[in-house]
Amino acid sequence: MKKRVTRKKTANKKKRLVSKRSFTAKNIQDVSTLAELLGNIIPATSFGNGFCFQKIAKENGLSKFWKSGNKKDQITYFITNVLKYHPKIFYKILRENISLGIQRRHKQGNPVLKPEIQKLDNVLKSLSVNFTKEIEELNLPTERPRIVPPPIEYQKILEKASLHPILLPECIGLYKDGYVNESVRKSLEKLEKYIQDVTGQKDIIGKDLMVQTFNEANQPKIKVTPLISKNDIAQQEGFRYLNMGLMLYWRNKFSHGDKEQISYIEACSVIFIVSEMIRIIEESK
């Protein structure tokens, strides 16, 4: 009988060793704010078992703290319970995943800036989570950097556009990495090189190349129309002017590397035009 009592006491003692943090009203409010801030860096869920809080919960054996609901409620419930029962694991989760979330945001064209991460640090401090050293080591910019990948929706525009193979993969790669000016300049360089290769005019560049290649009045080296009717001649002339304009305006604009980055949609538009020019020339051959 004594042994049973002793075992019961030992079991109760073990139960008492499981620490459970009590949360004040302020703590609850802070956790809700923390869930929103972290949710902007690490998504709650993702398709295909990608990077997200749900996967993090599973990998750390904490799926019991993941419940259905809207995304903020899911993250709030998860953080609340991990902080209550496994504060050391919560610190580990932050250490292993904050930088991954920051990289994800940067690739999507929405970089995490220092004011945002400092706000996160302040909320963590209010919850007695000291993560300041790790956050300072991230060395994030205070303002949006000049070179930033386009938002994901703009990246998908080029991916789905069926650009001419001559422009791939280099031009689209530069664009997706945030070098939008260089992506446009490179596309024009490839157009110029393509025309030089087709016509054999290796020593002529820019506007002069376009004049000599498409001049409707002087036996053009590349005919994009039969040049029989007045309409044919007018179209050939228009094509010449289009290519001259590409060289005079866009190519010259980016011949120096000190220009401000143009908008993502503007860069897409020029690359589309260049791709179409190459396609028309290719079909005319």
VMD Tcl script that draws the C-alpha trace (Angstrom):
set ca {
  {0.00 0.00 0.00}
  {2.83 2.36 0.88}
  {4.48 1.66 -2.47}
  {1.28 2.65 -4.34}
  {1.08 5.94 -2.39}
  {4.73 6.66 -3.15}
  {4.24 5.99 -6.87}
  {1.18 8.25 -6.91}
  {3.10 11.06 -5.24}
  {5.98 10.65 -7.71}
  {3.56 10.82 -10.65}
  {1.96 13.98 -9.24}
  {5.39 15.48 -8.73}
  {6.30 14.79 -12.38}
  {3.10 16.48 -13.51}
  {3.96 19.53 -11.48}
  {7.34 19.71 -13.24}
  {5.61 20.47 -16.54}
  {5.84 24.26 -16.62}
  {2.92 26.25 -17.92}
  {3.36 29.99 -18.31}
  {0.40 32.11 -17.28}
  {-0.46 34.98 -19.62}
  {-1.67 38.40 -18.57}
  {-4.10 40.42 -20.65}
  {-1.11 42.40 -21.96}
  {0.67 39.18 -22.89}
  {-2.35 37.99 -24.85}
  {-2.45 41.29 -26.71}
  {1.29 41.07 -27.45}
  {0.98 37.51 -28.77}
  {-1.74 38.65 -31.15}
  {0.53 41.45 -32.42}
  {3.46 39.02 -32.66}
  {1.33 36.60 -34.70}
  {0.52 39.36 -37.18}
  {4.15 40.47 -37.49}
  {5.53 36.95 -37.85}
  {2.73 36.03 -40.24}
  {3.98 38.78 -42.55}
  {7.37 37.03 -42.66}
  {6.47 33.35 -42.30}
  {3.18 32.27 -43.92}
  {0.69 30.26 -41.87}
  {0.23 27.63 -44.59}
  {1.46 26.99 -48.11}
  {0.75 24.75 -51.06}
  {2.86 21.65 -51.60}
  {4.26 21.43 -48.08}
  {6.36 24.56 -48.58}
  {7.85 26.92 -46.02}
  {5.17 27.86 -43.45}
  {4.20 27.72 -39.77}
  {2.17 24.56 -40.28}
  {5.24 22.73 -41.60}
  {7.39 24.18 -38.79}
  {4.90 22.87 -36.23}
  {5.03 19.40 -37.76}
  {8.83 19.31 -37.99}
  {9.13 20.25 -34.30}
  {6.57 17.71 -33.11}
  {4.08 20.46 -32.23}
  {1.20 19.63 -34.58}
  {-1.09 19.40 -31.57}
  {-0.78 23.17 -31.28}
  {-1.95 23.75 -34.86}
  {-5.68 24.16 -35.33}
  {-8.05 25.12 -38.11}
  {-9.23 28.70 -38.49}
  {-8.10 31.91 -40.15}
  {-4.37 32.37 -40.58}
  {-3.81 34.88 -37.80}
  {-5.77 32.76 -35.31}
  {-3.75 29.70 -36.31}
  {-0.44 31.45 -35.70}
  {-1.68 33.06 -32.48}
  {-2.82 29.72 -31.05}
  {0.46 28.08 -32.05}
  {2.67 30.83 -30.53}
  {0.60 30.98 -27.34}
  {0.97 27.27 -26.63}
  {4.61 26.99 -27.64}
  {5.49 29.93 -25.39}
  {3.51 28.38 -22.53}
  {4.88 24.85 -22.72}
  {8.07 24.98 -24.83}
  {9.70 28.44 -24.67}
  {13.11 27.04 -25.67}
  {11.63 25.47 -28.79}
  {9.99 28.80 -29.65}
  {13.42 30.46 -29.57}
  {14.78 27.66 -31.79}
  {11.93 28.17 -34.26}
  {12.72 31.88 -34.51}
  {16.46 31.29 -34.92}
  {15.99 28.73 -37.71}
  {13.20 30.39 -39.67}
  {13.31 34.21 -39.43}
  {16.12 34.48 -42.00}
  {14.30 32.07 -44.33}
  {11.19 34.21 -44.11}
  {13.21 37.35 -44.85}
  {14.74 35.69 -47.92}
  {11.26 34.65 -49.08}
  {9.97 38.21 -48.78}
  {12.96 39.58 -50.69}
  {12.42 37.16 -53.58}
  {8.79 38.27 -53.73}
  {9.84 41.90 -54.15}
  {8.72 42.94 -50.67}
  {11.90 43.13 -48.53}
  {11.74 43.24 -44.75}
  {13.11 46.59 -43.57}
  {14.71 47.47 -40.24}
  {11.68 49.33 -38.77}
  {9.52 46.25 -39.27}
  {12.01 43.88 -37.65}
  {12.60 46.32 -34.76}
  {8.87 46.35 -34.07}
  {9.00 42.56 -33.96}
  {11.94 42.69 -31.53}
  {10.07 45.06 -29.21}
  {7.08 42.73 -29.03}
  {9.35 39.76 -28.35}
  {11.01 41.67 -25.50}
  {7.62 42.40 -23.97}
  {7.04 38.64 -23.93}
  {10.45 38.05 -22.28}
  {11.96 36.57 -25.46}
  {15.46 37.95 -25.96}
  {16.15 37.77 -29.69}
  {17.78 41.19 -30.10}
  {21.30 39.95 -30.86}
  {20.08 37.69 -33.67}
  {17.94 40.47 -35.13}
  {20.80 42.96 -35.10}
  {23.00 40.45 -36.94}
  {20.50 40.39 -39.81}
  {21.68 43.91 -40.78}
  {18.53 44.83 -42.67}
  {18.19 48.07 -44.69}
  {16.20 51.00 -43.30}
  {14.83 51.91 -46.76}
  {13.74 49.86 -49.73}
  {16.91 48.87 -51.68}
  {17.39 50.05 -55.26}
  {17.73 46.50 -56.60}
  {14.80 44.36 -55.49}
  {13.11 41.43 -57.28}
  {9.71 42.36 -58.71}
  {6.57 41.29 -56.84}
  {5.70 37.69 -57.63}
  {2.77 38.67 -59.86}
  {5.12 40.60 -62.17}
  {7.57 37.71 -62.27}
  {4.76 35.44 -63.41}
  {3.85 37.85 -66.23}
  {7.20 37.20 -67.93}
  {7.17 33.50 -67.09}
  {3.83 33.07 -68.88}
  {4.58 35.38 -71.81}
  {6.32 32.82 -74.08}
  {9.23 35.15 -74.80}
  {11.37 34.35 -77.81}
  {14.02 31.73 -76.88}
  {16.81 34.16 -77.79}
  {15.90 36.19 -74.70}
  {15.93 33.15 -72.41}
  {17.04 32.50 -69.79}
  {19.27 35.54 -69.30}
  {16.79 38.41 -69.71}
  {14.09 36.87 -67.58}
  {16.70 35.87 -64.98}
  {17.98 39.44 -64.67}
  {14.43 40.73 -64.39}
  {13.44 38.26 -61.67}
  {16.57 39.12 -59.67}
  {15.58 42.79 -59.71}
  {17.97 44.07 -62.38}
  {15.13 45.41 -64.51}
  {17.17 48.03 -66.39}
  {19.81 45.47 -67.24}
  {17.16 42.99 -68.38}
  {15.85 45.55 -70.89}
  {19.36 46.53 -72.04}
  {20.30 42.89 -72.49}
  {17.16 42.17 -74.56}
  {18.02 45.05 -76.92}
  {21.59 43.83 -77.15}
  {20.31 40.41 -78.17}
  {18.01 41.96 -80.80}
  {20.94 43.90 -82.24}
  {23.20 40.82 -82.23}
  {20.47 38.72 -83.90}
  {20.09 41.25 -86.74}
  {23.88 41.45 -87.18}
  {24.08 37.66 -87.43}
  {21.20 37.43 -89.93}
  {22.50 40.21 -92.19}
  {26.24 39.77 -91.71}
  {26.61 43.45 -90.73}
  {28.95 42.83 -87.82}
  {30.45 46.33 -87.75}
  {27.21 48.32 -87.74}
  {25.24 48.96 -84.56}
  {22.24 50.80 -83.14}
  {20.14 53.10 -85.30}
  {22.42 52.76 -88.34}
  {22.00 49.00 -88.26}
  {18.22 49.35 -88.29}
  {18.26 51.90 -91.14}
  {20.41 49.73 -93.38}
  {18.60 46.53 -92.51}
  {14.98 47.62 -92.94}
  {15.19 50.62 -95.33}
  {12.12 50.15 -97.52}
  {13.50 52.50 -100.21}
  {16.86 50.83 -100.73}
  {16.65 47.05 -101.06}
  {16.31 46.17 -97.34}
  {18.41 43.27 -96.13}
  {15.41 41.99 -94.19}
  {11.93 42.31 -95.66}
  {9.13 41.92 -93.16}
  {6.55 42.49 -95.94}
  {6.60 41.63 -99.69}
  {7.11 45.35 -100.52}
  {4.62 45.14 -103.38}
  {1.77 47.41 -102.35}
  {1.86 50.84 -100.74}
  {0.61 49.24 -97.56}
  {3.53 46.77 -97.62}
  {5.99 49.63 -98.00}
  {4.34 51.61 -95.20}
  {4.53 48.59 -92.87}
  {8.20 48.04 -93.66}
  {8.85 51.72 -92.96}
  {6.99 51.51 -89.67}
  {8.99 48.43 -88.65}
  {12.20 50.31 -89.43}
  {11.14 53.25 -87.27}
  {10.11 50.96 -84.42}
  {13.55 49.36 -84.32}
  {15.33 52.69 -84.73}
  {13.29 54.01 -81.81}
  {14.19 51.03 -79.65}
  {17.86 51.76 -80.21}
  {17.69 55.55 -79.96}
  {15.50 55.70 -76.87}
  {15.75 52.49 -74.85}
  {19.24 51.28 -75.77}
  {20.76 54.74 -75.27}
  {18.83 55.21 -72.04}
  {20.55 52.24 -70.43}
  {23.97 52.57 -72.05}
  {25.14 53.98 -68.69}
  {24.53 52.25 -65.40}
  {23.50 55.28 -63.35}
  {19.82 55.46 -64.34}
  {17.05 54.94 -61.80}
  {15.34 51.59 -62.10}
  {12.29 51.79 -64.36}
  {9.01 50.29 -63.22}
  {8.52 46.55 -63.41}
  {5.63 46.81 -65.84}
  {7.57 49.24 -68.07}
  {10.44 46.76 -68.31}
  {7.99 43.96 -69.15}
  {6.49 46.06 -71.94}
  {9.84 46.74 -73.62}
  {10.93 43.11 -73.38}
  {7.61 42.05 -74.95}
  {8.22 44.44 -77.86}
  {11.76 43.18 -78.37}
  {10.53 39.58 -78.33}
  {7.91 40.45 -80.98}
  {10.51 42.19 -83.17}
  {12.67 39.06 -83.14}
  {9.66 36.86 -83.92}
  {8.64 39.00 -86.91}
  {12.19 38.98 -88.29}
  {12.47 35.23 -87.82}
  {9.18 34.60 -89.62}
  {10.17 36.92 -92.49}
  {13.21 34.78 -93.27}
}
mol new
graphics top color blue
foreach p $ca { graphics top sphere $p radius 0.5 }
foreach p [lrange $ca 0 end-1] q [lrange $ca 1 end] { graphics top cylinder $p $q radius 0.2 }
display resetview
